[in-house]
Amino acid sequence: MTIKSVVEISDFGNSIDQKLIDIIEQTEWISNDNRINDKVPNNSKLLIGIYFYPEEKGNPRFLSTYY
């Protein structure tokens, strides 16, 4: 399965945005809902939260799916 389109809700304000969109669009996705593989209802939407953590106390900046 593939993603048809990616819409940014907010951006990180740098070149990371396009790289993340490219990764999401090129990733091969799978679905398993109620033991049915790779079947998703039409017009389904998937919200992926990716959070940016700036450099802090000597730790490098990073992205995470955890808030």
PyMOL Python script that loads the backbone (N, CA, C, O; Angstrom):
from pymol import cmd

cmd.read_pdbstr("""\
ATOM      1  N   MET A   1       0.844  -1.164   0.000  1.00  0.00           N
ATOM      2  CA  MET A   1       0.000   0.000   0.000  1.00  0.00           C
ATOM      3  C   MET A   1       0.894   1.233   0.000  1.00  0.00           C
ATOM      4  O   MET A   1       1.999   1.213   0.542  1.00  0.00           O
ATOM      5  N   THR A   2       0.405   2.304  -0.612  1.00  0.00           N
ATOM      6  CA  THR A   2       1.155   3.549  -0.668  1.00  0.00           C
ATOM      7  C   THR A   2       0.274   4.713  -0.237  1.00  0.00           C
ATOM      8  O   THR A   2      -0.953   4.614  -0.216  1.00  0.00           O
ATOM      9  N   ILE A   3       0.921   5.807   0.101  1.00  0.00           N
ATOM     10  CA  ILE A   3       0.240   7.035   0.473  1.00  0.00           C
ATOM     11  C   ILE A   3      -0.014   7.830  -0.800  1.00  0.00           C
ATOM     12  O   ILE A   3       0.906   8.025  -1.594  1.00  0.00           O
ATOM     13  N   LYS A   4      -1.242   8.292  -1.008  1.00  0.00           N
ATOM     14  CA  LYS A   4      -1.571   9.066  -2.207  1.00  0.00           C
ATOM     15  C   LYS A   4      -1.109  10.510  -2.110  1.00  0.00           C
ATOM     16  O   LYS A   4      -0.638  11.080  -3.094  1.00  0.00           O
ATOM     17  N   SER A   5      -1.242  11.106  -0.927  1.00  0.00           N
ATOM     18  CA  SER A   5      -0.810  12.495  -0.771  1.00  0.00           C
ATOM     19  C   SER A   5      -0.473  12.767   0.693  1.00  0.00           C
ATOM     20  O   SER A   5      -0.979  12.105   1.599  1.00  0.00           O
ATOM     21  N   VAL A   6       0.386  13.748   0.898  1.00  0.00           N
ATOM     22  CA  VAL A   6       0.797  14.159   2.233  1.00  0.00           C
ATOM     23  C   VAL A   6       0.469  15.635   2.379  1.00  0.00           C
ATOM     24  O   VAL A   6       0.812  16.444   1.517  1.00  0.00           O
ATOM     25  N   VAL A   7      -0.192  15.978   3.469  1.00  0.00           N
ATOM     26  CA  VAL A   7      -0.528  17.369   3.761  1.00  0.00           C
ATOM     27  C   VAL A   7       0.117  17.728   5.095  1.00  0.00           C
ATOM     28  O   VAL A   7      -0.108  17.064   6.106  1.00  0.00           O
ATOM     29  N   GLU A   8       0.921  18.786   5.082  1.00  0.00           N
ATOM     30  CA  GLU A   8       1.545  19.240   6.322  1.00  0.00           C
ATOM     31  C   GLU A   8       0.538  20.044   7.138  1.00  0.00           C
ATOM     32  O   GLU A   8      -0.133  20.930   6.608  1.00  0.00           O
ATOM     33  N   ILE A   9       0.437  19.736   8.405  1.00  0.00           N
ATOM     34  CA  ILE A   9      -0.397  20.544   9.291  1.00  0.00           C
ATOM     35  C   ILE A   9       0.428  21.718   9.809  1.00  0.00           C
ATOM     36  O   ILE A   9      -0.063  22.845   9.872  1.00  0.00           O
ATOM     37  N   SER A  10       1.654  21.461  10.171  1.00  0.00           N
ATOM     38  CA  SER A  10       2.618  22.505  10.504  1.00  0.00           C
ATOM     39  C   SER A  10       3.979  21.988  10.067  1.00  0.00           C
ATOM     40  O   SER A  10       4.177  20.783   9.910  1.00  0.00           O
ATOM     41  N   ASP A  11       4.915  22.909   9.873  1.00  0.00           N
ATOM     42  CA  ASP A  11       6.216  22.455   9.367  1.00  0.00           C
ATOM     43  C   ASP A  11       7.320  22.769  10.365  1.00  0.00           C
ATOM     44  O   ASP A  11       7.124  23.493  11.341  1.00  0.00           O
ATOM     45  N   PHE A  12       8.476  22.205  10.087  1.00  0.00           N
ATOM     46  CA  PHE A  12       9.642  22.419  10.931  1.00  0.00           C
ATOM     47  C   PHE A  12      10.436  23.635  10.453  1.00  0.00           C
ATOM     48  O   PHE A  12      11.387  24.051  11.115  1.00  0.00           O
ATOM     49  N   GLY A  13      10.058  24.202   9.320  1.00  0.00           N
ATOM     50  CA  GLY A  13      10.697  25.415   8.823  1.00  0.00           C
ATOM     51  C   GLY A  13      12.080  25.217   8.244  1.00  0.00           C
ATOM     52  O   GLY A  13      12.882  26.151   8.249  1.00  0.00           O
ATOM     53  N   ASN A  14      12.383  24.043   7.752  1.00  0.00           N
ATOM     54  CA  ASN A  14      13.689  23.821   7.141  1.00  0.00           C
ATOM     55  C   ASN A  14      13.605  22.676   6.137  1.00  0.00           C
ATOM     56  O   ASN A  14      12.516  22.209   5.805  1.00  0.00           O
ATOM     57  N   SER A  15      14.757  22.233   5.659  1.00  0.00           N
ATOM     58  CA  SER A  15      14.795  21.217   4.599  1.00  0.00           C
ATOM     59  C   SER A  15      14.302  19.846   5.057  1.00  0.00           C
ATOM     60  O   SER A  15      14.091  18.963   4.226  1.00  0.00           O
ATOM     61  N   ILE A  16      14.119  19.654   6.340  1.00  0.00           N
ATOM     62  CA  ILE A  16      13.648  18.361   6.853  1.00  0.00           C
ATOM     63  C   ILE A  16      12.246  18.058   6.341  1.00  0.00           C
ATOM     64  O   ILE A  16      11.906  16.897   6.113  1.00  0.00           O
ATOM     65  N   ASP A  17      11.423  19.101   6.157  1.00  0.00           N
ATOM     66  CA  ASP A  17      10.034  18.905   5.737  1.00  0.00           C
ATOM     67  C   ASP A  17       9.920  18.070   4.468  1.00  0.00           C
ATOM     68  O   ASP A  17       9.195  17.075   4.447  1.00  0.00           O
ATOM     69  N   GLN A  18      10.620  18.458   3.423  1.00  0.00           N
ATOM     70  CA  GLN A  18      10.507  17.740   2.154  1.00  0.00           C
ATOM     71  C   GLN A  18      11.081  16.335   2.263  1.00  0.00           C
ATOM     72  O   GLN A  18      10.559  15.405   1.647  1.00  0.00           O
ATOM     73  N   LYS A  19      12.137  16.170   3.032  1.00  0.00           N
ATOM     74  CA  LYS A  19      12.715  14.837   3.223  1.00  0.00           C
ATOM     75  C   LYS A  19      11.710  13.908   3.909  1.00  0.00           C
ATOM     76  O   LYS A  19      11.580  12.744   3.530  1.00  0.00           O
ATOM     77  N   LEU A  20      10.999  14.422   4.918  1.00  0.00           N
ATOM     78  CA  LEU A  20       9.991  13.606   5.598  1.00  0.00           C
ATOM     79  C   LEU A  20       8.848  13.236   4.663  1.00  0.00           C
ATOM     80  O   LEU A  20       8.384  12.095   4.672  1.00  0.00           O
ATOM     81  N   ILE A  21       8.390  14.189   3.857  1.00  0.00           N
ATOM     82  CA  ILE A  21       7.319  13.913   2.892  1.00  0.00           C
ATOM     83  C   ILE A  21       7.764  12.828   1.919  1.00  0.00           C
ATOM     84  O   ILE A  21       7.004  11.904   1.628  1.00  0.00           O
ATOM     85  N   ASP A  22       8.987  12.936   1.416  1.00  0.00           N
ATOM     86  CA  ASP A  22       9.510  11.930   0.484  1.00  0.00           C
ATOM     87  C   ASP A  22       9.548  10.549   1.135  1.00  0.00           C
ATOM     88  O   ASP A  22       9.159   9.558   0.516  1.00  0.00           O
ATOM     89  N   ILE A  23      10.008  10.482   2.367  1.00  0.00           N
ATOM     90  CA  ILE A  23      10.086   9.196   3.077  1.00  0.00           C
ATOM     91  C   ILE A  23       8.694   8.602   3.249  1.00  0.00           C
ATOM     92  O   ILE A  23       8.490   7.415   2.998  1.00  0.00           O
ATOM     93  N   ILE A  24       7.732   9.426   3.677  1.00  0.00           N
ATOM     94  CA  ILE A  24       6.366   8.935   3.898  1.00  0.00           C
ATOM     95  C   ILE A  24       5.746   8.451   2.593  1.00  0.00           C
ATOM     96  O   ILE A  24       5.096   7.406   2.572  1.00  0.00           O
ATOM     97  N   GLU A  25       5.937   9.191   1.509  1.00  0.00           N
ATOM     98  CA  GLU A  25       5.351   8.801   0.222  1.00  0.00           C
ATOM     99  C   GLU A  25       6.010   7.558  -0.369  1.00  0.00           C
ATOM    100  O   GLU A  25       5.354   6.799  -1.082  1.00  0.00           O
ATOM    101  N   GLN A  26       7.288   7.336  -0.088  1.00  0.00           N
ATOM    102  CA  GLN A  26       8.009   6.211  -0.689  1.00  0.00           C
ATOM    103  C   GLN A  26       7.997   4.954   0.191  1.00  0.00           C
ATOM    104  O   GLN A  26       8.470   3.897  -0.225  1.00  0.00           O
ATOM    105  N   THR A  27       7.466   5.073   1.379  1.00  0.00           N
ATOM    106  CA  THR A  27       7.424   3.930   2.296  1.00  0.00           C
ATOM    107  C   THR A  27       6.326   2.957   1.880  1.00  0.00           C
ATOM    108  O   THR A  27       5.249   3.370   1.452  1.00  0.00           O
ATOM    109  N   GLU A  28       6.604   1.681   2.008  1.00  0.00           N
ATOM    110  CA  GLU A  28       5.596   0.656   1.747  1.00  0.00           C
ATOM    111  C   GLU A  28       4.851   0.389   3.038  1.00  0.00           C
ATOM    112  O   GLU A  28       5.460   0.009   4.038  1.00  0.00           O
ATOM    113  N   TRP A  29       3.543   0.580   3.032  1.00  0.00           N
ATOM    114  CA  TRP A  29       2.723   0.479   4.226  1.00  0.00           C
ATOM    115  C   TRP A  29       1.905  -0.806   4.213  1.00  0.00           C
ATOM    116  O   TRP A  29       1.585  -1.344   3.153  1.00  0.00           O
ATOM    117  N   ILE A  30       1.569  -1.292   5.416  1.00  0.00           N
ATOM    118  CA  ILE A  30       0.694  -2.456   5.538  1.00  0.00           C
ATOM    119  C   ILE A  30      -0.442  -2.112   6.492  1.00  0.00           C
ATOM    120  O   ILE A  30      -0.328  -1.195   7.306  1.00  0.00           O
ATOM    121  N   SER A  31      -1.519  -2.842   6.386  1.00  0.00           N
ATOM    122  CA  SER A  31      -2.663  -2.645   7.260  1.00  0.00           C
ATOM    123  C   SER A  31      -3.145  -4.000   7.741  1.00  0.00           C
ATOM    124  O   SER A  31      -3.119  -4.985   7.003  1.00  0.00           O
ATOM    125  N   ASN A  32      -3.579  -4.033   8.972  1.00  0.00           N
ATOM    126  CA  ASN A  32      -4.173  -5.252   9.514  1.00  0.00           C
ATOM    127  C   ASN A  32      -5.265  -4.820  10.483  1.00  0.00           C
ATOM    128  O   ASN A  32      -4.991  -4.504  11.641  1.00  0.00           O
ATOM    129  N   ASP A  33      -6.491  -4.810  10.008  1.00  0.00           N
ATOM    130  CA  ASP A  33      -7.626  -4.383  10.810  1.00  0.00           C
ATOM    131  C   ASP A  33      -8.646  -5.509  10.855  1.00  0.00           C
ATOM    132  O   ASP A  33      -9.100  -5.982   9.813  1.00  0.00           O
ATOM    133  N   ASN A  34      -8.998  -5.930  12.029  1.00  0.00           N
ATOM    134  CA  ASN A  34      -9.933  -7.049  12.197  1.00  0.00           C
ATOM    135  C   ASN A  34      -9.495  -8.281  11.401  1.00  0.00           C
ATOM    136  O   ASN A  34     -10.301  -8.974  10.782  1.00  0.00           O
ATOM    137  N   ARG A  35      -8.188  -8.521  11.446  1.00  0.00           N
ATOM    138  CA  ARG A  35      -7.569  -9.673  10.767  1.00  0.00           C
ATOM    139  C   ARG A  35      -7.707  -9.651   9.250  1.00  0.00           C
ATOM    140  O   ARG A  35      -7.584 -10.687   8.597  1.00  0.00           O
ATOM    141  N   ILE A  36      -7.963  -8.471   8.691  1.00  0.00           N
ATOM    142  CA  ILE A  36      -8.012  -8.304   7.235  1.00  0.00           C
ATOM    143  C   ILE A  36      -6.765  -7.524   6.838  1.00  0.00           C
ATOM    144  O   ILE A  36      -6.558  -6.396   7.286  1.00  0.00           O
ATOM    145  N   ASN A  37      -5.941  -8.132   5.997  1.00  0.00           N
ATOM    146  CA  ASN A  37      -4.690  -7.508   5.597  1.00  0.00           C
ATOM    147  C   ASN A  37      -4.858  -6.589   4.393  1.00  0.00           C
ATOM    148  O   ASN A  37      -5.568  -6.907   3.439  1.00  0.00           O
ATOM    149  N   ASP A  38      -4.194  -5.453   4.462  1.00  0.00           N
ATOM    150  CA  ASP A  38      -4.052  -4.519   3.345  1.00  0.00           C
ATOM    151  C   ASP A  38      -5.363  -4.090   2.706  1.00  0.00           C
ATOM    152  O   ASP A  38      -5.421  -3.908   1.490  1.00  0.00           O
ATOM    153  N   LYS A  39      -6.398  -3.928   3.484  1.00  0.00           N
ATOM    154  CA  LYS A  39      -7.668  -3.383   3.004  1.00  0.00           C
ATOM    155  C   LYS A  39      -8.000  -2.179   3.853  1.00  0.00           C
ATOM    156  O   LYS A  39      -8.167  -2.282   5.068  1.00  0.00           O
ATOM    157  N   VAL A  40      -8.094  -1.037   3.201  1.00  0.00           N
ATOM    158  CA  VAL A  40      -8.387   0.209   3.897  1.00  0.00           C
ATOM    159  C   VAL A  40      -9.601   0.830   3.232  1.00  0.00           C
ATOM    160  O   VAL A  40      -9.668   0.878   2.004  1.00  0.00           O
ATOM    161  N   PRO A  41     -10.560   1.305   4.007  1.00  0.00           N
ATOM    162  CA  PRO A  41     -11.742   1.936   3.411  1.00  0.00           C
ATOM    163  C   PRO A  41     -11.357   3.144   2.550  1.00  0.00           C
ATOM    164  O   PRO A  41     -10.400   3.855   2.854  1.00  0.00           O
ATOM    165  N   ASN A  42     -12.113   3.364   1.480  1.00  0.00           N
ATOM    166  CA  ASN A  42     -11.864   4.518   0.618  1.00  0.00           C
ATOM    167  C   ASN A  42     -11.900   5.799   1.435  1.00  0.00           C
ATOM    168  O   ASN A  42     -12.629   5.907   2.421  1.00  0.00           O
ATOM    169  N   ASN A  43     -11.105   6.760   1.011  1.00  0.00           N
ATOM    170  CA  ASN A  43     -11.014   8.081   1.643  1.00  0.00           C
ATOM    171  C   ASN A  43     -10.539   8.029   3.096  1.00  0.00           C
ATOM    172  O   ASN A  43     -10.838   8.932   3.877  1.00  0.00           O
ATOM    173  N   SER A  44      -9.813   6.993   3.457  1.00  0.00           N
ATOM    174  CA  SER A  44      -9.243   6.907   4.798  1.00  0.00           C
ATOM    175  C   SER A  44      -8.107   7.912   4.936  1.00  0.00           C
ATOM    176  O   SER A  44      -7.449   8.261   3.957  1.00  0.00           O
ATOM    177  N   LYS A  45      -7.888   8.370   6.162  1.00  0.00           N
ATOM    178  CA  LYS A  45      -6.792   9.286   6.449  1.00  0.00           C
ATOM    179  C   LYS A  45      -5.992   8.737   7.610  1.00  0.00           C
ATOM    180  O   LYS A  45      -6.543   8.150   8.541  1.00  0.00           O
ATOM    181  N   LEU A  46      -4.698   8.931   7.545  1.00  0.00           N
ATOM    182  CA  LEU A  46      -3.789   8.494   8.590  1.00  0.00           C
ATOM    183  C   LEU A  46      -3.040   9.721   9.081  1.00  0.00           C
ATOM    184  O   LEU A  46      -2.397  10.411   8.289  1.00  0.00           O
ATOM    185  N   LEU A  47      -3.113   9.997  10.346  1.00  0.00           N
ATOM    186  CA  LEU A  47      -2.419  11.129  10.940  1.00  0.00           C
ATOM    187  C   LEU A  47      -1.151  10.612  11.611  1.00  0.00           C
ATOM    188  O   LEU A  47      -1.203   9.772  12.510  1.00  0.00           O
ATOM    189  N   ILE A  48      -0.014  11.130  11.154  1.00  0.00           N
ATOM    190  CA  ILE A  48       1.276  10.720  11.703  1.00  0.00           C
ATOM    191  C   ILE A  48       1.872  11.927  12.417  1.00  0.00           C
ATOM    192  O   ILE A  48       2.169  12.942  11.788  1.00  0.00           O
ATOM    193  N   GLY A  49       2.043  11.815  13.718  1.00  0.00           N
ATOM    194  CA  GLY A  49       2.662  12.896  14.483  1.00  0.00           C
ATOM    195  C   GLY A  49       4.159  12.718  14.538  1.00  0.00           C
ATOM    196  O   GLY A  49       4.652  11.691  15.005  1.00  0.00           O
ATOM    197  N   ILE A  50       4.886  13.717  14.061  1.00  0.00           N
ATOM    198  CA  ILE A  50       6.344  13.709  14.137  1.00  0.00           C
ATOM    199  C   ILE A  50       6.736  14.990  14.863  1.00  0.00           C
ATOM    200  O   ILE A  50       6.376  16.090  14.445  1.00  0.00           O
ATOM    201  N   TYR A  51       7.469  14.835  15.940  1.00  0.00           N
ATOM    202  CA  TYR A  51       7.809  15.959  16.807  1.00  0.00           C
ATOM    203  C   TYR A  51       9.296  16.273  16.722  1.00  0.00           C
ATOM    204  O   TYR A  51      10.136  15.374  16.660  1.00  0.00           O
ATOM    205  N   PHE A  52       9.605  17.572  16.721  1.00  0.00           N
ATOM    206  CA  PHE A  52      10.983  18.055  16.660  1.00  0.00           C
ATOM    207  C   PHE A  52      11.416  18.479  18.048  1.00  0.00           C
ATOM    208  O   PHE A  52      10.729  19.256  18.710  1.00  0.00           O
ATOM    209  N   TYR A  53      12.558  17.969  18.489  1.00  0.00           N
ATOM    210  CA  TYR A  53      13.133  18.347  19.760  1.00  0.00           C
ATOM    211  C   TYR A  53      14.449  19.079  19.489  1.00  0.00           C
ATOM    212  O   TYR A  53      15.377  18.491  18.934  1.00  0.00           O
ATOM    213  N   PRO A  54      14.541  20.362  19.876  1.00  0.00           N
ATOM    214  CA  PRO A  54      15.774  21.117  19.623  1.00  0.00           C
ATOM    215  C   PRO A  54      16.924  20.636  20.514  1.00  0.00           C
ATOM    216  O   PRO A  54      16.717  19.919  21.493  1.00  0.00           O
ATOM    217  N   GLU A  55      18.124  21.047  20.151  1.00  0.00           N
ATOM    218  CA  GLU A  55      19.301  20.728  20.947  1.00  0.00           C
ATOM    219  C   GLU A  55      19.098  21.290  22.359  1.00  0.00           C
ATOM    220  O   GLU A  55      18.645  22.420  22.541  1.00  0.00           O
ATOM    221  N   GLU A  56      19.446  20.465  23.348  1.00  0.00           N
ATOM    222  CA  GLU A  56      19.231  20.904  24.722  1.00  0.00           C
ATOM    223  C   GLU A  56      20.235  20.239  25.656  1.00  0.00           C
ATOM    224  O   GLU A  56      20.409  19.021  25.622  1.00  0.00           O
ATOM    225  N   LYS A  57      20.877  21.020  26.467  1.00  0.00           N
ATOM    226  CA  LYS A  57      21.820  20.523  27.474  1.00  0.00           C
ATOM    227  C   LYS A  57      22.850  19.560  26.892  1.00  0.00           C
ATOM    228  O   LYS A  57      23.148  18.525  27.490  1.00  0.00           O
ATOM    229  N   GLY A  58      23.388  19.900  25.735  1.00  0.00           N
ATOM    230  CA  GLY A  58      24.414  19.083  25.107  1.00  0.00           C
ATOM    231  C   GLY A  58      23.889  17.897  24.318  1.00  0.00           C
ATOM    232  O   GLY A  58      24.670  17.196  23.674  1.00  0.00           O
ATOM    233  N   ASN A  59      22.577  17.654  24.353  1.00  0.00           N
ATOM    234  CA  ASN A  59      21.985  16.573  23.558  1.00  0.00           C
ATOM    235  C   ASN A  59      21.640  17.095  22.169  1.00  0.00           C
ATOM    236  O   ASN A  59      21.167  18.224  22.040  1.00  0.00           O
ATOM    237  N   PRO A  60      21.868  16.295  21.121  1.00  0.00           N
ATOM    238  CA  PRO A  60      21.573  16.770  19.765  1.00  0.00           C
ATOM    239  C   PRO A  60      20.067  16.891  19.517  1.00  0.00           C
ATOM    240  O   PRO A  60      19.259  16.255  20.194  1.00  0.00           O
ATOM    241  N   ARG A  61      19.715  17.706  18.549  1.00  0.00           N
ATOM    242  CA  ARG A  61      18.302  17.822  18.145  1.00  0.00           C
ATOM    243  C   ARG A  61      17.877  16.518  17.481  1.00  0.00           C
ATOM    244  O   ARG A  61      18.713  15.785  16.954  1.00  0.00           O
ATOM    245  N   PHE A  62      16.565  16.224  17.507  1.00  0.00           N
ATOM    246  CA  PHE A  62      16.114  14.991  16.884  1.00  0.00           C
ATOM    247  C   PHE A  62      14.623  15.051  16.600  1.00  0.00           C
ATOM    248  O   PHE A  62      13.917  15.914  17.120  1.00  0.00           O
ATOM    249  N   LEU A  63      14.148  14.127  15.770  1.00  0.00           N
ATOM    250  CA  LEU A  63      12.728  13.953  15.463  1.00  0.00           C
ATOM    251  C   LEU A  63      12.252  12.677  16.131  1.00  0.00           C
ATOM    252  O   LEU A  63      13.014  11.723  16.288  1.00  0.00           O
ATOM    253  N   SER A  64      10.973  12.667  16.529  1.00  0.00           N
ATOM    254  CA  SER A  64      10.431  11.486  17.173  1.00  0.00           C
ATOM    255  C   SER A  64       8.941  11.389  16.914  1.00  0.00           C
ATOM    256  O   SER A  64       8.284  12.399  16.662  1.00  0.00           O
ATOM    257  N   THR A  65       8.409  10.188  16.975  1.00  0.00           N
ATOM    258  CA  THR A  65       6.959  10.021  16.906  1.00  0.00           C
ATOM    259  C   THR A  65       6.371  10.078  18.316  1.00  0.00           C
ATOM    260  O   THR A  65       5.156   9.990  18.490  1.00  0.00           O
ATOM    261  N   TYR A  66       7.234  10.225  19.316  1.00  0.00           N
ATOM    262  CA  TYR A  66       6.784  10.331  20.701  1.00  0.00           C
ATOM    263  C   TYR A  66       6.780  11.791  21.135  1.00  0.00           C
ATOM    264  O   TYR A  66       7.727  12.526  20.853  1.00  0.00           O
ATOM    265  N   TYR A  67       5.727  12.214  21.815  1.00  0.00           N
ATOM    266  CA  TYR A  67       5.609  13.580  22.290  1.00  0.00           C
ATOM    267  C   TYR A  67       6.146  13.683  23.691  1.00  0.00           C
ATOM    268  O   TYR A  67       6.136  14.766  24.278  1.00  0.00           O
TER     269      TYR A  67
END
""", "prot")
cmd.dss("prot")
cmd.show_as("cartoon", "prot")
cmd.util.cbc("prot")
cmd.orient("prot")
